[in-house]
Amino acid sequence: MASLPQQAAADTLGAKIGRGVLYAALILFAAFYILPMLVMLATSVKDIEEIRAGSLLALPQAITFEAWGYAWNEACIGVECTGLAPYFMNSVLMVIPSVFLSSLFGALNGYALTKWRFPGANVIFGLLLFGSFIPFQVVLLPMSQTLGFLGLASSVPGLVLVHSVYGIAFTTLFFRNYYVSLPDDLVKAATIDGAGFFTIFWRIILPLSPSIIVVTVIWQFTQIWNDFLFGASFTSGGAQPVTVALNNLVNTTTGVKLYNVDMAAAIIAALPTLLVYIIAGRYFVRGLTAGSVKG
């Protein structure tokens, strides 16, 4: 029978082996997922002649950012050769107000549904929750008719309205589940002191919500920036977002397929969401678990 020190040493060795196997598996999966990104990046800094003559996985012999400049300023998207720059700005002008409005209304809804209970609150929450499961394709026709009636068809403000309205169901769900974990005594005490609905929200509830705000902003930013269907359905010409412009760029036939330009354009279009997750990814995970325990 092994002695206690021998048993402890064996347990330690087993733990180290298990940890090593786990790390090896994680590294393997990470390499599997990051390899396409590395191929895109390497291809985007190659000359087109080098791409045709060499292997797709080969490192660039000479690094050049000419394809990046061409994709940003000169690439032909449909009939316009303006590059991705104006369409990128369309996405910026679309995503910032959409994220702000949908998050604000979601926070107000979640606050009202949890701290100011009223008859029918559960029914309203159920209807909002149902909105989270409605496929995008179902709302295309009625939303198109609504935008036409409001005079917002084929415009960036029209996309802002679409994403703000469609995102309220998700943001309400996030904030409602988080606010359930906040003690009701905070609202009761503030009400006794004479504070009203919006005073309690701005001065008490919202300062306690940074974690869920980060989760909601990251979620909404990613969903709105990466959207293609709404952008392709409700805009045209110079009002299109960068995702639609990227599709048009890649599918534009100019006689010679510029793979380096396509890869550079794809990275440019994906860069904002990538940066958001790199900068705030850890706060996203923290925020998801912040309201999981009531008390």
SULLINRA-V409243 format. One record per residue. N is the residue number from 0. PHI is phi in degrees with one decimal (999 if undefined). D_FIRST is the distance of its C-alpha to the first C-alpha in Angstrom with 1 decimal. Layout:
# SULLINRA-V409243
N:PHI:D_FIRST  N:PHI:D_FIRST
This chain:
# SULLINRA-V409243
0:999:0.0  1:-70.9:3.8  2:-74.5:6.5  3:-60.3:9.5  4:-62.0:11.7  5:-66.0:9.8  6:-63.2:9.5  7:-63.7:13.1  8:-64.9:14.2  9:-65.3:13.0  10:-63.5:14.9  11:-64.7:17.8  12:-63.8:18.0  13:-62.6:18.1  14:-65.0:20.7  15:-65.6:22.7  16:-64.8:22.8  17:-61.9:23.8  18:-65.5:26.4  19:-64.4:27.7  20:-63.6:28.2  21:-62.6:30.0  22:-62.9:32.2  23:-62.8:33.0  24:-65.3:34.1  25:-64.1:36.2  26:-64.5:37.9  27:-63.3:38.6  28:-65.5:40.2  29:-62.3:42.1  30:-63.9:43.5  31:-62.4:44.5  32:-80.1:46.4  33:-87.9:47.9  34:-58.7:49.1  35:-59.2:52.3  36:-65.3:53.2  37:-66.0:52.8  38:-64.1:55.0  39:-60.8:57.6  40:-64.2:57.6  41:-64.3:57.9  42:-66.7:60.7  43:-68.7:62.6  44:-106.0:63.0  45:-101.3:64.2  46:-77.0:67.7  47:-62.2:68.7  48:-67.6:69.6  49:-65.7:66.1  50:-63.8:64.5  51:-71.1:66.7  52:-87.1:66.1  53:-107.8:62.3  54:-89.0:59.1  55:-64.0:58.2  56:-89.8:54.8  57:-72.4:56.3  58:-71.5:56.6  59:-67.0:60.2  60:-74.6:62.1  61:-141.2:64.3  62:-83.9:63.6  63:-139.5:66.5  64:-105.9:66.9  65:-62.9:70.2  66:-64.5:68.8  67:-65.7:67.6  68:-63.7:71.1  69:-66.4:72.7  70:-64.6:70.4  71:-80.2:71.1  72:-116.8:74.9  73:-126.0:76.5  74:-61.4:74.7  75:-85.1:76.8  76:-115.5:75.6  77:71.8:77.9  78:-101.6:81.4  79:-106.0:80.6  80:-106.2:79.3  81:-112.5:78.0  82:74.1:74.3  83:-82.2:71.5  84:-53.1:72.7  85:-66.4:74.9  86:-74.4:72.6  87:-61.2:69.7  88:-66.6:71.8  89:-59.0:72.6  90:-65.8:68.8  91:-62.9:68.6  92:-67.4:71.6  93:-84.1:70.1  94:-75.4:66.5  95:-64.8:67.1  96:-66.4:69.5  97:-65.5:67.6  98:-64.0:64.3  99:-62.7:66.0  100:-67.5:68.0  101:-66.1:65.3  102:-70.2:62.8  103:-62.9:65.4  104:-68.4:66.5  105:-65.1:62.9  106:-65.5:62.1  107:-63.1:65.2  108:-63.9:64.4  109:-61.7:60.8  110:-65.5:62.1  111:-66.9:64.9  112:-76.5:62.7  113:-110.8:60.1  114:-108.1:61.9  115:-128.9:65.4  116:-63.5:64.9  117:-142.8:68.0  118:-58.4:69.0  119:89.3:67.9  120:-62.0:65.3  121:-67.6:62.7  122:-66.3:65.2  123:-63.5:66.0  124:-63.9:62.4  125:-62.4:61.8  126:-66.8:64.8  127:-64.8:63.6  128:-63.3:60.1  129:-60.3:61.8  130:-63.0:63.5  131:-70.8:60.2  132:-106.5:59.9  133:-76.5:63.4  134:-61.9:63.4  135:-56.2:65.5  136:-63.5:67.8  137:-67.8:69.0  138:-94.9:70.6  139:-60.5:72.2  140:-68.0:75.6  141:-63.5:76.1  142:-68.6:74.8  143:-63.2:77.2  144:-65.2:80.1  145:-65.4:79.2  146:-63.7:79.1  147:-64.9:82.4  148:-64.0:83.9  149:-84.6:82.7  150:75.2:84.0  151:-112.7:80.5  152:-64.6:80.1  153:55.4:79.1  154:-144.4:78.3  155:-65.2:75.4  156:-57.4:76.2  157:-63.7:75.9  158:-66.1:72.3  159:-59.9:71.6  160:-61.9:72.8  161:-59.8:70.8  162:-70.6:67.5  163:-65.4:68.0  164:-67.3:68.8  165:-67.9:66.1  166:-82.6:63.5  167:-60.8:64.2  168:-60.3:62.2  169:-70.4:59.0  170:-67.3:59.6  171:-61.6:60.4  172:-60.4:57.1  173:-61.3:55.2  174:-69.9:57.0  175:-61.6:57.2  176:-65.2:53.4  177:-76.6:53.0  178:-69.5:55.7  179:-60.4:54.2  180:-78.8:51.4  181:-81.5:54.0  182:-64.9:55.0  183:-67.3:58.4  184:-61.8:59.2  185:-61.8:60.1  186:-70.4:62.9  187:-62.9:64.1  188:-64.7:64.3  189:-66.8:66.2  190:-66.4:68.5  191:-62.3:69.4  192:-76.6:70.2  193:98.5:72.7  194:-75.0:70.8  195:-96.3:71.7  196:-57.2:69.8  197:-74.7:70.1  198:-63.3:69.7  199:-64.7:66.3  200:-64.7:65.3  201:-74.0:66.3  202:-99.4:65.3  203:-120.4:62.2  204:-70.4:60.6  205:-62.7:61.1  206:-63.3:59.7  207:-91.9:56.4  208:-114.7:56.2  209:-61.5:55.5  210:-65.9:52.1  211:-74.7:53.7  212:-64.4:56.8  213:-62.4:54.8  214:-59.5:53.1  215:-65.8:56.5  216:-64.6:58.3  217:-63.5:55.8  218:-60.0:55.8  219:-65.4:59.6  220:-58.8:60.2  221:-64.2:58.0  222:-63.8:59.5  223:-73.7:63.1  224:-64.2:62.9  225:-84.7:61.3  226:-64.2:63.7  227:-117.6:65.9  228:-62.1:67.3  229:-64.5:69.3  230:-62.8:70.4  231:-74.1:71.7  232:-86.8:73.3  233:-110.6:75.0  234:-134.1:76.1  235:-155.0:78.1  236:60.7:79.4  237:-74.8:78.7  238:-93.0:77.0  239:-73.4:73.9  240:-76.4:70.4  241:-68.2:68.5  242:-65.3:66.4  243:-69.1:69.5  244:-62.7:71.1  245:-62.8:68.0  246:-60.7:68.3  247:-66.4:72.0  248:-64.0:71.4  249:-64.9:68.9  250:-92.9:71.3  251:-76.9:74.4  252:-96.4:75.8  253:-117.4:77.5  254:97.5:77.6  255:-123.6:74.7  256:-80.8:71.2  257:-97.7:69.8  258:-65.2:66.1  259:-65.7:65.5  260:-67.9:67.8  261:-60.9:66.0  262:-67.4:62.6  263:-62.7:64.0  264:-64.1:65.6  265:-64.3:62.5  266:-67.7:60.5  267:-59.7:63.4  268:-67.1:63.4  269:-90.6:59.6  270:-59.7:59.4  271:-59.0:60.1  272:-67.0:57.3  273:-62.7:54.9  274:-65.4:55.8  275:-60.7:55.5  276:-73.0:51.9  277:-66.7:51.0  278:-77.4:52.6  279:-117.9:51.8  280:-60.1:48.9  281:-67.2:46.3  282:-69.9:48.8  283:-63.1:49.1  284:-66.1:45.5  285:-61.5:45.6  286:-67.1:48.8  287:-64.6:47.4  288:-100.6:44.8  289:-64.1:47.0  290:-103.1:48.5  291:-76.9:45.6  292:-118.2:44.9  293:-84.1:47.8  294:140.3:48.3
